[in-house]
Amino acid sequence: MIAALKEFRSSPRGFVEAYYCEATRDDGLLAACVEGPLYEWWEAGRISVDVNEVATWLGKLSADGETSSWADGTRIY
């Protein structure tokens, strides 16, 4: 994978997209967010994400028992 990512040195945007794709393969919560609300928002034409909307989505997952609760030290920026 590292060798493949080095091919993106001349294309920062391509690197970001490839890295993001690889990160979703390793992080189930990130993948769920991409497949769920982020994709829906993109389909609706949105080009930005509000951290509070993602926090609300995560809170609902936690309340529904689909993920563990946030740690006390977790902060939203």
Backbone hydrogen bonds in HBPLUS format (Angstrom, degrees):
<---DONOR---> <-ACCEPTOR-->    atom                        ^
c    i                          cat <-CA-CA->   ^        H-A-AA   ^      H-
h    n   atom  resd res      DA  || num        DHA   H-A  angle D-A-AA Bond
n    s   type  num  typ     dist DA aas  dist angle  dist       angle   num
A0005-LEU N   A0001-MET O   2.91 MM   4  6.23 157.9  1.96 157.3 163.7     1
A0006-LYS N   A0002-ILE O   3.02 MM   4  6.28 143.4  2.16 147.7 157.4     2
A0007-GLU N   A0004-ALA O   3.12 MM   3  5.47 144.9  2.25 105.4 115.0     3
A0008-PHE N   A0005-LEU O   3.01 MM   3  5.54 161.1  2.05 114.3 120.4     4
A0009-ARG N   A0006-LYS O   3.20 MM   3  5.58 163.3  2.23 118.2 118.2     5
A0011-SER N   A0008-PHE O   2.80 MM   3  5.00 156.4  1.85 113.1 121.2     6
A0014-GLY N   A0011-SER O   3.04 MM   3  5.22 113.6  2.49 103.0 118.6     7
A0015-PHE N   A0011-SER O   2.94 MM   4  6.26 155.0  2.00 157.0 165.1     8
A0016-VAL N   A0012-PRO O   2.99 MM   4  6.26 164.3  2.01 153.7 156.7     9
A0017-GLU N   A0013-ARG O   3.06 MM   4  6.32 164.9  2.08 151.7 155.4    10
A0018-ALA N   A0014-GLY O   2.91 MM   4  6.08 161.7  1.95 149.9 155.2    11
A0019-TYR N   A0015-PHE O   2.82 MM   4  5.92 166.6  1.83 157.8 161.9    12
A0020-TYR N   A0016-VAL O   2.90 MM   4  5.97 160.3  1.93 147.9 153.7    13
A0021-CYS N   A0017-GLU O   3.00 MM   4  6.16 158.4  2.05 144.3 150.0    14
A0022-GLU N   A0018-ALA O   2.98 MM   4  6.26 160.6  2.02 149.7 154.6    15
A0023-ALA N   A0019-TYR O   2.85 MM   4  6.09 151.0  1.94 148.3 157.1    16
A0024-THR N   A0020-TYR O   3.10 MM   4  6.41 148.7  2.20 148.4 155.5    17
A0025-ARG N   A0022-GLU O   3.09 MM   3  5.20 133.0  2.32  98.0 110.9    18
A0026-ASP N   A0023-ALA O   3.09 MM   3  5.25 140.4  2.25 100.8 111.8    19
A0027-ASP N   A0023-ALA O   3.00 MM   4  6.12 132.6  2.23 148.1 161.3    20
A0031-ALA N   A0027-ASP O   2.97 MM   4  6.25 161.8  2.01 154.0 159.8    21
A0032-ALA N   A0028-GLY O   2.90 MM   4  6.09 156.6  1.95 145.1 151.4    22
A0033-CYS N   A0029-LEU O   2.99 MM   4  6.21 153.0  2.06 145.9 153.0    23
A0034-VAL N   A0030-LEU O   2.94 MM   4  6.20 156.7  1.99 151.3 157.6    24
A0035-GLU N   A0031-ALA O   2.85 MM   4  6.03 166.1  1.87 155.1 159.0    25
A0036-GLY N   A0032-ALA O   2.90 MM   4  5.82 132.0  2.13 136.0 148.0    26
A0038-LEU N   A0033-CYS O   3.03 MM   5  6.05 160.7  2.07 165.8 166.0    27
A0039-TYR N   A0034-VAL O   3.09 MM   5  5.77 127.0  2.38 135.9 146.7    28
A0040-GLU N   A0036-GLY O   3.08 MM   4  6.30 164.2  2.11 155.9 161.0    29
A0041-TRP N   A0037-PRO O   2.82 MM   4  5.97 162.5  1.85 156.3 160.6    30
A0042-TRP N   A0038-LEU O   2.95 MM   4  6.11 157.5  2.00 145.3 151.7    31
A0043-GLU N   A0039-TYR O   2.86 MM   4  6.07 161.2  1.89 152.5 157.5    32
A0044-ALA N   A0040-GLU O   3.06 MM   4  6.28 139.4  2.23 139.1 149.8    33
A0044-ALA N   A0041-TRP O   3.13 MM   3  5.02 124.8  2.45  91.7 106.0    34
A0046-ARG N   A0041-TRP O   2.99 MM   5  5.43 158.1  2.04 154.7 147.7    35
A0045-GLY N   A0042-TRP O   2.89 MM   3  5.09 158.1  1.94 108.4 114.9    36
A0053-GLU N   A0050-ASP O   2.95 MM   3  5.40 130.3  2.20 110.1 122.8    37
A0054-VAL N   A0050-ASP O   3.28 MM   4  6.73 154.3  2.35 151.5 158.8    38
A0055-ALA N   A0051-VAL O   2.89 MM   4  6.13 155.2  1.95 146.9 154.5    39
A0056-THR N   A0052-ASN O   2.91 MM   4  6.10 151.6  1.99 141.2 148.4    40
A0057-TRP N   A0053-GLU O   3.00 MM   4  6.24 157.4  2.05 143.6 149.5    41
A0058-LEU N   A0054-VAL O   2.86 MM   4  6.13 161.6  1.89 153.3 158.0    42
A0059-GLY N   A0055-ALA O   2.82 MM   4  6.01 154.0  1.89 146.0 153.7    43
A0060-LYS N   A0056-THR O   2.97 MM   4  6.24 150.1  2.06 147.3 154.7    44
A0061-LEU N   A0057-TRP O   3.05 MM   4  6.40 157.9  2.10 148.9 154.7    45
A0062-SER N   A0058-LEU O   2.97 MM   4  6.25 160.2  2.01 150.6 155.8    46
A0063-ALA N   A0059-GLY O   2.86 MM   4  6.08 161.2  1.90 147.8 153.2    47
A0064-ASP N   A0060-LYS O   2.87 MM   4  6.01 148.2  1.97 149.2 157.5    48
A0066-GLU N   A0061-LEU O   2.79 MM   5  5.03 150.2  1.88 163.2 156.4    49
A0065-GLY N   A0062-SER O   2.97 MM   3  5.04 157.4  2.03 105.4 112.0    50
A0074-THR N   A0071-ALA O   3.02 MM   3  5.41 168.0  2.04 117.0 120.7    51
